[in-house]
Amino acid sequence: MTTPPTVKGWCPGAYRPMMSEDGLVVRVRPRLARLTADQTAGLCDIAVDHGSGHIDLTNRANLQIRGVAEADFDTVLAGLGALGLLDEDPAQESRRNILVAPFWTKGDATARLAQSLLDHLADLPELPAKVGFAVDCDPAGPQLVGCSADIRIEQGQAGLILRADGAQGGRAVSEETANTALTEMAVWLADHLTPQARRMAAVCNRVALPSDWTNAQPRPPAARPAIGPHALGALVGAPFGQIDAHALRQCLKRADGIRLTPWRAFLLEGAAMPTSSAFVTAPGDPLMRVDACPGAPFCPSATVETRDLARTLAPRIRGSLHVSGCSKGCARKQSADLTLVGRDGKFDLVQAGNASDTPHKTGLKPDDVMTGEF
């Protein structure tokens, strides 16, 4: 039998889930940001039978099953393996931290390079678990610039570039040289890690990259696609990144599969927009401007409820809103126009900042916040 973990606080994986107040959190890393309809249906069944009935869509385009009982953990692992969603080698599974621009087409540069990176993961040095990669080669420009990744293969001004996170420029590469160059950059990162700098951007703040790794110009970011009909199907929003497994299973009757994005949205391949109220289907819906973690009672760090409050405030707040159960700010790392941070059962208010920033107001009662009196 697999021994369930007892330590808290890391990014959960499939083999190494994290314990939360509602049970284990088991993360699934889909290859090339895609699941077939059968894989998605099977994952929905696992979430209903052994979890909370919901699937979380993370800002790294991974999926998480919450609320798994320790006694069911081995059954969940076996189910994921049977669906082809799990590497047999736990070490390989933990390395497969690759963010892929979701709207690739079969045989294009993004698909080829992402598959090549998967095939060569074993060649990379040991790196911290949160270090990740992005394959972002859409001709219209990179789509994942604001998403978490340490080493990026992107479409630059004059062709493909390899770019270290935090660097303004990149290294010119071709499809044939991209993986070799990526391995060299990963080795450089491994050689310069310190206890204080364990991600690429932090390392680059302390150590200069080789000059020829920063002289190729990137393209401006592509515009993020809006919720609604898409050339590949239907782009559907998941409020707070939470997907109702029953509702998703119903959508699969007309879909070939799903593509996952890091923007709390997923693409139903070859399908029309669903009518379920469980999803965001209208462009401009204010819920898509709001980030909120699970909050209390689901997270041991939280002392306040978050998502009901976020739903209430969404249409009343102009700009971006972040409701965080604690100062860790797990749901949103970027600055928000307005951030509410739970502390000792009340809220602190941060304007134009992060959950960890100094608040402008403190000790707001939940009822006052709910009515917008802040």
GULO-314527 format. One line per field, with one value per residue (C-alpha): residue number from 1; x, y, z. Coordinates in nm, 2 decimals, decimal comma, always signed. Example, Ala and Ser with C-alpha at 12.3 -4.5 7.8 and 13.67 -1.06 7.14 Angstrom:
2
nr <- 1|2;
X <- +1,23|+1,37;
Y <- -0,45|-0,11;
Z <- +0,78|+0,71;
//
This chain:
374
nr <- 1|2|3|4|5|6|7|8|9|10|11|12|13|14|15|16|17|18|19|20|21|22|23|24|25|26|27|28|29|30|31|32|33|34|35|36|37|38|39|40|41|42|43|44|45|46|47|48|49|50|51|52|53|54|55|56|57|58|59|60|61|62|63|64|65|66|67|68|69|70|71|72|73|74|75|76|77|78|79|80|81|82|83|84|85|86|87|88|89|90|91|92|93|94|95|96|97|98|99|100|101|102|103|104|105|106|107|108|109|110|111|112|113|114|115|116|117|118|119|120|121|122|123|124|125|126|127|128|129|130|131|132|133|134|135|136|137|138|139|140|141|142|143|144|145|146|147|148|149|150|151|152|153|154|155|156|157|158|159|160|161|162|163|164|165|166|167|168|169|170|171|172|173|174|175|176|177|178|179|180|181|182|183|184|185|186|187|188|189|190|191|192|193|194|195|196|197|198|199|200|201|202|203|204|205|206|207|208|209|210|211|212|213|214|215|216|217|218|219|220|221|222|223|224|225|226|227|228|229|230|231|232|233|234|235|236|237|238|239|240|241|242|243|244|245|246|247|248|249|250|251|252|253|254|255|256|257|258|259|260|261|262|263|264|265|266|267|268|269|270|271|272|273|274|275|276|277|278|279|280|281|282|283|284|285|286|287|288|289|290|291|292|293|294|295|296|297|298|299|300|301|302|303|304|305|306|307|308|309|310|311|312|313|314|315|316|317|318|319|320|321|322|323|324|325|326|327|328|329|330|331|332|333|334|335|336|337|338|339|340|341|342|343|344|345|346|347|348|349|350|351|352|353|354|355|356|357|358|359|360|361|362|363|364|365|366|367|368|369|370|371|372|373|374;
X <- +0,00|+0,11|+0,18|-0,03|+0,17|+0,14|+0,34|+0,16|+0,26|+0,41|+0,26|+0,07|+0,14|-0,03|+0,22|+0,28|-0,06|-0,11|-0,34|-0,59|-0,89|-1,12|-0,88|-0,60|-0,54|-0,42|-0,28|-0,30|-0,06|-0,21|+0,03|+0,02|-0,26|-0,51|-0,73|-0,94|-1,32|-1,27|-0,99|-1,20|-1,50|-1,29|-1,14|-1,49|-1,59|-1,29|-1,37|-1,73|-1,66|-1,35|-1,34|-1,55|-1,72|-1,53|-1,21|-0,98|-0,82|-0,49|-0,30|-0,05|-0,32|-0,32|-0,62|-0,67|-0,90|-0,98|-1,13|-0,98|-0,98|-0,65|-0,81|-0,90|-0,56|-0,43|-0,76|-0,74|-0,38|-0,48|-0,77|-0,54|-0,29|-0,56|-0,67|-0,31|-0,28|+0,01|+0,37|+0,48|+0,79|+0,72|+1,03|+0,93|+0,58|+0,73|+0,94|+0,65|+0,58|+0,53|+0,29|+0,18|+0,00|-0,34|-0,46|-0,20|-0,30|-0,18|+0,18|+0,25|+0,56|+0,41|+0,29|+0,62|+0,84|+0,62|+0,64|+1,01|+1,05|+0,85|+1,07|+1,39|+1,28|+1,52|+1,81|+1,75|+1,92|+1,75|+1,56|+1,32|+0,97|+0,82|+1,05|+0,86|+0,88|+0,66|+0,62|+0,46|+0,51|+0,19|+0,28|+0,05|+0,28|+0,33|+0,02|+0,18|+0,39|+0,21|+0,20|+0,45|+0,74|+1,12|+1,24|+1,03|+1,04|+0,86|+0,80|+1,04|+1,06|+1,29|+1,20|+1,20|+1,38|+1,46|+1,40|+1,48|+1,19|+1,26|+1,49|+1,38|+1,54|+1,61|+1,85|+1,78|+1,71|+1,56|+1,34|+1,65|+1,85|+1,58|+1,60|+1,98|+1,97|+1,70|+1,91|+2,21|+1,99|+1,85|+2,20|+2,30|+2,00|+2,08|+2,44|+2,33|+2,04|+2,07|+1,84|+1,73|+1,69|+1,52|+1,34|+1,49|+1,37|+1,53|+1,85|+1,87|+1,84|+2,16|+2,36|+2,39|+2,29|+2,54|+2,51|+2,41|+2,12|+1,95|+2,01|+1,71|+1,40|+1,06|+0,73|+0,46|+0,22|-0,08|-0,42|-0,59|-0,90|-1,24|-1,48|-1,71|-1,70|-1,35|-1,20|-1,13|-1,46|-1,59|-1,39|-1,56|-1,49|-1,46|-1,54|-1,24|-1,10|-1,35|-1,52|-1,83|-1,75|-2,12|-2,16|-1,84|-1,93|-2,26|-2,06|-1,85|-2,14|-2,06|-1,69|-1,38|-1,17|-1,07|-0,78|-0,67|-0,56|-0,39|-0,67|-0,94|-1,09|-1,10|-1,17|-1,43|-1,29|-1,54|-1,83|-2,08|-2,10|-2,27|-2,58|-2,49|-2,50|-2,20|-1,97|-1,90|-2,02|-2,05|-1,75|-1,70|-1,86|-1,73|-1,65|-1,36|-1,20|-1,21|-0,96|-1,05|-0,89|-1,10|-1,08|-1,23|-1,32|-1,13|-0,78|-0,62|-0,45|-0,77|-1,00|-1,26|-1,50|-1,39|-1,59|-1,94|-1,81|-1,62|-1,94|-2,13|-1,87|-1,78|-2,04|-1,99|-1,61|-1,45|-1,12|-0,96|-1,05|-0,86|-1,02|-0,76|-0,81|-0,47|-0,17|-0,01|-0,23|-0,23|-0,51|-0,33|+0,04|+0,00|-0,12|-0,49|-0,68|-0,85|-0,73|-0,92|-0,70|-0,84|-0,69|-0,83|-1,18|-1,18|-1,04|-0,76|-0,79|-0,50|-0,53|-0,33|-0,12|-0,07|-0,21|+0,13|+0,15|+0,08|-0,30|-0,47|-0,74|-0,75|-1,01|-1,30|-1,59|-1,72|-2,07|-1,93|-1,73|-2,02|-2,23|-1,94|-1,89|-1,51;
Y <- +0,00|+0,36|+0,56|+0,87|+1,19|+1,39|+1,70|+2,01|+2,31|+2,19|+2,18|+1,86|+1,59|+1,26|+1,04|+1,31|+1,47|+1,73|+1,70|+1,97|+2,01|+1,83|+1,55|+1,48|+1,71|+1,50|+1,69|+1,56|+1,70|+1,65|+1,61|+1,89|+2,06|+1,80|+1,52|+1,30|+1,28|+0,93|+1,05|+1,35|+1,13|+0,89|+1,18|+1,31|+0,97|+0,96|+1,31|+1,21|+0,86|+0,94|+1,32|+1,63|+1,61|+1,91|+1,93|+2,23|+2,39|+2,55|+2,85|+2,60|+2,43|+2,13|+1,95|+1,87|+1,63|+1,75|+1,57|+1,23|+1,01|+0,85|+0,51|+0,58|+0,72|+0,39|+0,35|+0,70|+0,64|+0,31|+0,49|+0,77|+0,51|+0,32|+0,65|+0,71|+1,02|+0,90|+0,82|+0,48|+0,65|+0,90|+1,09|+1,14|+1,25|+1,52|+1,65|+1,68|+2,05|+2,18|+2,46|+2,44|+2,71|+2,54|+2,62|+2,41|+2,21|+1,86|+1,87|+2,24|+2,38|+2,39|+2,03|+1,91|+2,10|+2,00|+1,64|+1,66|+1,82|+1,54|+1,28|+1,45|+1,53|+1,26|+1,45|+1,75|+1,81|+1,78|+2,11|+2,23|+2,09|+2,43|+2,49|+2,47|+2,51|+2,68|+2,59|+2,89|+2,91|+3,05|+3,26|+3,54|+3,58|+3,42|+3,35|+3,25|+3,55|+3,62|+3,25|+3,07|+2,92|+2,94|+2,85|+2,94|+2,83|+3,12|+3,27|+3,57|+3,86|+3,66|+3,30|+3,07|+3,19|+3,03|+3,28|+3,27|+3,39|+3,75|+3,82|+4,08|+3,89|+3,53|+3,30|+3,23|+2,86|+2,63|+2,33|+2,12|+2,30|+2,40|+2,10|+2,11|+2,48|+2,42|+2,15|+2,39|+2,66|+2,41|+2,31|+2,67|+2,73|+2,42|+2,54|+2,89|+2,79|+2,90|+2,86|+3,22|+3,19|+2,87|+3,00|+3,14|+3,50|+3,52|+3,37|+3,62|+3,90|+3,78|+3,64|+3,77|+3,52|+3,46|+3,76|+3,55|+3,41|+3,75|+3,92|+3,78|+4,00|+3,84|+3,92|+4,12|+3,89|+3,78|+3,89|+3,65|+3,49|+3,57|+3,32|+3,21|+3,02|+2,94|+2,80|+2,48|+2,45|+2,64|+2,83|+2,80|+2,97|+2,79|+3,03|+3,04|+2,75|+2,51|+2,26|+2,07|+1,71|+1,62|+1,92|+1,86|+1,50|+1,62|+1,85|+1,56|+1,41|+1,66|+1,71|+1,53|+1,63|+1,93|+2,17|+2,33|+2,69|+2,87|+3,14|+2,94|+2,84|+2,52|+2,45|+2,19|+2,06|+2,05|+2,15|+2,44|+2,65|+2,47|+2,60|+2,48|+2,75|+2,57|+2,75|+3,10|+3,12|+3,49|+3,71|+3,99|+3,80|+3,97|+3,63|+3,60|+3,91|+3,75|+3,52|+3,33|+3,04|+2,77|+2,95|+2,82|+2,55|+2,38|+2,52|+2,50|+2,84|+3,02|+3,18|+3,32|+3,20|+3,34|+3,22|+3,32|+3,66|+3,68|+3,59|+3,86|+4,13|+4,04|+4,26|+4,55|+4,58|+4,75|+4,59|+4,28|+4,14|+3,88|+3,73|+3,53|+3,32|+3,42|+3,63|+3,35|+3,46|+3,12|+3,20|+3,50|+3,59|+3,91|+4,24|+4,30|+4,63|+4,52|+4,23|+4,12|+3,91|+3,69|+3,73|+3,60|+3,58|+3,93|+4,09|+4,33|+4,54|+4,59|+4,83|+4,77|+4,50|+4,14|+3,95|+3,98|+4,36|+4,61|+4,67|+5,00|+4,89|+4,61|+4,42|+4,46|+4,24|+3,98|+4,14|+4,48|+4,34|+4,15|+4,47|+4,66|+4,89|+4,93;
Z <- +0,00|-0,07|+0,24|+0,24|+0,30|+0,62|+0,54|+0,42|+0,21|-0,13|-0,47|-0,48|-0,74|-0,81|-0,62|-0,36|-0,28|-0,01|+0,29|+0,33|+0,56|+0,32|+0,24|+0,00|-0,30|-0,60|-0,90|-1,26|-1,52|-1,87|-2,15|-2,41|-2,21|-2,34|-2,23|-2,46|-2,39|-2,24|-2,01|-1,90|-1,83|-1,63|-1,43|-1,36|-1,23|-0,99|-0,86|-0,79|-0,65|-0,44|-0,41|-0,35|-0,69|-0,82|-1,02|-0,98|-1,28|-1,17|-1,30|-1,44|-1,65|-1,42|-1,27|-0,91|-0,73|-0,38|-0,09|-0,15|+0,16|+0,26|+0,23|-0,13|-0,24|-0,40|-0,58|-0,73|-0,84|-1,01|-1,18|-1,31|-1,44|-1,62|-1,79|-1,91|-1,70|-1,48|-1,54|-1,40|-1,26|-0,98|-1,06|-1,42|-1,30|-1,08|-1,37|-1,61|-1,51|-1,87|-1,96|-2,32|-2,52|-2,55|-2,90|-3,09|-3,39|-3,47|-3,60|-3,55|-3,38|-3,03|-3,05|-3,19|-2,94|-2,64|-2,73|-2,78|-2,44|-2,28|-2,45|-2,32|-1,96|-1,82|-1,97|-1,74|-1,41|-1,07|-1,01|-0,74|-0,77|-0,86|-1,15|-1,47|-1,85|-2,11|-2,48|-2,63|-3,01|-3,16|-3,47|-3,33|-3,03|-2,69|-2,49|-2,16|-2,07|-1,75|-1,64|-1,41|-1,60|-1,55|-1,90|-2,21|-2,57|-2,75|-3,09|-3,11|-3,36|-3,60|-3,51|-3,20|-2,89|-2,56|-2,28|-1,91|-1,69|-1,60|-1,89|-2,15|-2,44|-2,53|-2,72|-3,08|-3,14|-3,40|-3,35|-3,39|-3,13|-2,88|-2,65|-2,63|-2,55|-2,29|-2,12|-2,11|-1,95|-1,70|-1,61|-1,57|-1,34|-1,13|-1,09|-0,96|-0,73|-0,37|-0,07|-0,12|-0,50|-0,62|-0,93|-1,25|-1,21|-0,86|-0,98|-1,27|-1,02|-0,86|-1,16|-1,52|-1,79|-2,07|-2,31|-2,61|-2,41|-2,41|-2,74|-2,94|-2,92|-2,81|-2,98|-2,80|-2,61|-2,80|-2,68|-2,45|-2,62|-2,49|-2,34|-2,62|-2,95|-3,07|-3,40|-3,21|-3,02|-2,72|-2,47|-2,13|-1,80|-1,47|-1,18|-0,94|-1,14|-1,00|-1,24|-1,14|-1,24|-1,32|-1,54|-1,73|-1,79|-1,95|-2,18|-2,31|-2,51|-2,79|-2,74|-2,87|-2,57|-2,36|-2,37|-2,05|-2,01|-1,71|-1,72|-1,54|-1,87|-2,08|-2,44|-2,54|-2,86|-3,15|-2,93|-2,91|-2,60|-2,31|-2,14|-1,79|-1,52|-1,36|-1,62|-1,74|-2,10|-2,16|-2,25|-2,00|-1,71|-1,39|-1,23|-1,47|-1,31|-0,97|-0,80|-0,48|-0,30|-0,14|+0,20|+0,52|+0,61|+0,32|+0,39|+0,73|+0,67|+0,61|+0,88|+0,65|+0,38|+0,04|-0,27|-0,17|-0,08|-0,42|-0,61|-0,43|-0,49|-0,85|-1,02|-0,78|-0,82|-1,12|-1,22|-1,07|-0,73|-0,52|-0,21|-0,02|+0,29|+0,42|+0,33|+0,12|-0,17|-0,34|-0,59|-0,75|-0,74|-0,95|-0,81|-0,81|-0,81|-0,48|-0,25|+0,06|+0,29|+0,57|+0,92|+1,24|+1,10|+0,96|+0,64|+0,56|+0,25|+0,00|-0,29|-0,61|-0,45|-0,34|-0,04|+0,13|+0,09|+0,37|+0,39|+0,37|+0,61|+0,87|+1,08|+0,84|+0,95|+0,69|+0,70|+0,62|+0,34|+0,20|+0,17|+0,01|+0,31|+0,29;
//
